[in-house]
């Protein structure tokens, strides 16, 4: 590969990495905004956690935002998803803590961040 080719690819990889990091940061902002919106709409919510690829090197352009919510009424699930998706650019995967097994919750919480 020529020196110009090396320079091009070095710059391209750096630009791609920076763009992906901006996208990840936008997702984290979306998560915080979504948590606030959910708590305002449903004061009985006890906790909101972000988990999944947004917290590590697995995050990609096509990644979604994974939220675990404790205390969200079952009938509010679709409205909660709409509220959280409206908060930013990422598609949402929202899980109610009450719908999951204790083992799965323990695993998700071990790799999560509280909002």
C-alpha angles and dihedrals in degrees: 000000000000123000088251090052091051091049092048094051093043090053093043093052091047091050092047091050092049092048092049091049090052089051090049092049090050087053092051090050088049090052093052093045091047092051090053092047092048092050091049092050095042111026089183091072107118101191145359122200132183116214141161135054095340087074097054147026093289092078113118138169091270096047120122131216115260117205129178113201126190118200099019110141112245092235090056096060099101093043090048092053091050092049093049094046090050089058095071152337103292129091112241136235106189120185126191110222089219092061096055134077118256090244093055092046090051091051093047093047092050088063100036142096122225115235 
